[in-house]
Structure formats: structure tokens, C-alpha cells
């Protein structure tokens, strides 16, 4: 029993250390957007929160500097995205972030601008990250 508790404590400590080593979103500037006829501000902020959470988990060594909604002009792309992922709705956000010491394929000491975030959801549900990158 004691051995099991030690293992559990070690796993918990490892998870906490990993959580602290994620991408930095503390000072992200949310870029204002024109009022959307597709999504409420609450919907867009929910998508932004989803991207920030994903960034914190998966972009270690990076600092997000800004994020915004691409705008209603991308409605056709939203619909294609939703259809591709068998969802009711799609949304695209864009951001900029700085890279210091990445864990993956990102270029160290660089800035990525206009990085796209692709999310989908079923009507009234939570946004789900399905892809990201340039494009």
C-alpha cells in the first residue's frame, strides 16, 4: 500500500511540473473584432479560452502575445471545417506567439504571426481544437 502511495505521489508531482512548463498565456492581448452576425462575443471568448488552454498544454517554451477572431468573412471556411469534422459549427482564430526554447518543430528565438486555430463544436457545446498552423 505504501509503495502505491509513493508512486501516486511521484506521478502527481510529475504532472504538476509538466503543467508549470507549458506555453505562457498570462499577458495575451485579445484583438478587438467587428460585431459578428454568426457568433456572440461569449461564443468567441469561449473559443479563445479553448485555444489558450491548448496552447498552455502543448506549446512549452512559447509565449502567446495576441489572439483574435478572423471575422465573419470566413463563414464559408467555418462551414467547411464543421463539415470536415462532423460538427455543427466551426470557427477560426488567429494569434501571434514568440518561441524561446520549443520542444518540437518550431524555430527557436522566432515569432509566429497569423497562426490559425481551428475549432468545432456541436450547437451549444464546447469548442474543440481540431487543427492549427498556417493556412
RODO-2510 file (C-alpha; in nm, 4 decimals, decimal comma):
residues 135
     n   res          X          Y          Z
     1     x     0,0000     0,0000     0,0000
     2     x     0,2811     0,2385     0,0913
     3     x     0,4547     0,1687    -0,2399
     4     x     0,1321     0,2564    -0,4260
     5     x     0,1061     0,5888    -0,2383
     6     x     0,4681     0,6731    -0,3259
     7     x     0,4041     0,6003    -0,6931
     8     x     0,0878     0,8089    -0,6869
     9     x     0,2706     1,0985    -0,5201
    10     x     0,5511     1,0805    -0,7793
    11     x     0,3018     1,0828    -1,0673
    12     x     0,1178     1,3791    -0,9173
    13     x     0,4431     1,5725    -0,8789
    14     x     0,5404     1,4958    -1,2384
    15     x     0,2037     1,6194    -1,3640
    16     x     0,2344     1,9407    -1,1651
    17     x     0,5824     2,0074    -1,3009
    18     x     0,4611     1,9441    -1,6561
    19     x     0,1662     2,1794    -1,6076
    20     x     0,4004     2,4567    -1,4976
    21     x     0,6197     2,4115    -1,8051
    22     x     0,3539     2,4885    -2,0693
    23     x     0,3009     2,7806    -2,3009
    24     x     0,2615     3,1245    -2,1439
    25     x    -0,0745     3,2993    -2,1968
    26     x    -0,0652     3,5386    -1,8983
    27     x    -0,0406     3,8623    -2,0985
    28     x    -0,2225     3,7791    -2,4215
    29     x    -0,3760     4,0772    -2,5985
    30     x    -0,7246     3,9933    -2,7266
    31     x    -0,7560     4,1797    -3,0551
    32     x    -1,0957     4,3502    -3,0903
    33     x    -1,3208     4,2314    -3,3730
    34     x    -1,6192     4,3746    -3,5545
    35     x    -1,9509     4,2542    -3,4140
    36     x    -2,0224     3,9103    -3,5554
    37     x    -2,3552     3,8119    -3,7049
    38     x    -2,2560     3,4456    -3,6696
    39     x    -2,1246     3,4223    -3,3130
    40     x    -2,1850     3,6124    -2,9925
    41     x    -1,8896     3,7630    -2,8100
    42     x    -1,9435     3,4917    -2,5471
    43     x    -1,9023     3,2228    -2,8180
    44     x    -1,5814     3,3828    -2,9448
    45     x    -1,4359     3,4262    -2,5960
    46     x    -1,5154     3,0600    -2,5240
    47     x    -1,3160     2,9635    -2,8356
    48     x    -1,0307     3,1922    -2,7258
    49     x    -1,0272     3,0280    -2,3829
    50     x    -1,0092     2,6867    -2,5510
    51     x    -0,7113     2,7917    -2,7631
    52     x    -0,5331     2,9413    -2,4626
    53     x    -0,5806     2,6160    -2,2686
    54     x    -0,4498     2,4124    -2,5635
    55     x    -0,1513     2,6473    -2,6009
    56     x    -0,0673     2,6140    -2,2315
    57     x    -0,0629     2,2355    -2,2607
    58     x     0,1137     2,1965    -2,5928
    59     x     0,3423     2,4932    -2,6612
    60     x     0,6108     2,4679    -2,3962
    61     x     0,8737     2,7390    -2,4274
    62     x     0,6366     2,9703    -2,6168
    63     x     0,4557     3,2919    -2,5203
    64     x     0,1288     3,3868    -2,6889
    65     x     0,1216     3,7631    -2,7454
    66     x    -0,2141     3,8186    -2,9204
    67     x    -0,5274     3,6363    -3,0328
    68     x    -0,8387     3,7332    -3,2277
    69     x    -1,1352     3,6195    -3,4345
    70     x    -1,0803     3,6051    -3,8123
    71     x    -1,4212     3,7582    -3,8799
    72     x    -1,7460     3,6651    -4,0454
    73     x    -1,5903     3,6866    -4,3946
    74     x    -1,4549     3,3365    -4,3288
    75     x    -1,8048     3,1879    -4,2875
    76     x    -1,7588     2,9509    -4,5819
    77     x    -1,4397     2,8160    -4,4248
    78     x    -1,6238     2,7742    -4,0919
    79     x    -1,8847     2,5611    -4,2668
    80     x    -1,6207     2,3503    -4,4465
    81     x    -1,4384     2,2987    -4,1167
    82     x    -1,7550     2,1873    -3,9392
    83     x    -1,8466     1,9505    -4,2208
    84     x    -1,4969     1,8005    -4,2336
    85     x    -1,5110     1,7238    -3,8604
    86     x    -1,8765     1,6180    -3,8489
    87     x    -1,9763     1,9098    -3,6261
    88     x    -2,2467     2,1762    -3,6329
    89     x    -2,0182     2,4807    -3,6206
    90     x    -1,6612     2,5792    -3,6954
    91     x    -1,4615     2,8856    -3,6031
    92     x    -1,1138     3,0122    -3,6842
    93     x    -0,8992     3,2317    -3,4639
    94     x    -0,5542     3,3749    -3,5295
    95     x    -0,2696     3,4526    -3,2961
    96     x     0,0904     3,5574    -3,2652
    97     x     0,3405     3,3966    -3,0340
    98     x     0,7084     3,4060    -2,9536
    99     x     0,9245     3,0966    -2,9337
   100     x     1,2146     3,0712    -2,6898
   101     x     1,3057     2,7054    -2,6436
   102     x     1,0420     2,4841    -2,8064
   103     x     1,0025     2,1112    -2,7504
   104     x     0,9046     2,0466    -3,1110
   105     x     0,9495     2,1668    -3,4673
   106     x     0,9126     2,5412    -3,4024
   107     x     1,2095     2,7661    -3,4786
   108     x     1,3826     2,8871    -3,1582
   109     x     1,4053     3,2632    -3,0968
   110     x     1,1370     3,3435    -3,3534
   111     x     0,7889     3,4919    -3,3773
   112     x     0,4936     3,3270    -3,5475
   113     x     0,2326     3,5730    -3,6728
   114     x    -0,1131     3,4991    -3,8112
   115     x    -0,1065     3,1417    -3,6757
   116     x    -0,4515     2,9888    -3,7263
   117     x    -0,6517     2,7870    -3,4749
   118     x    -0,9360     2,5674    -3,5996
   119     x    -1,2147     2,4687    -3,3616
   120     x    -1,5505     2,2946    -3,3972
   121     x    -1,8487     2,2240    -3,1773
   122     x    -2,1970     2,0884    -3,1804
   123     x    -2,4644     2,3535    -3,1334
   124     x    -2,4381     2,4913    -2,7800
   125     x    -2,1461     2,2630    -2,6891
   126     x    -1,7842     2,3320    -2,6024
   127     x    -1,5341     2,4284    -2,8691
   128     x    -1,2888     2,1517    -2,9573
   129     x    -0,9467     2,2211    -3,1091
   130     x    -0,9057     2,0193    -3,4300
   131     x    -0,6036     2,1779    -3,6010
   132     x    -0,3632     2,4721    -3,6080
   133     x    -0,0919     2,6237    -3,8222
   134     x    -0,0567     2,8496    -4,1217
   135     x    -0,3234     2,8378    -4,3869
***
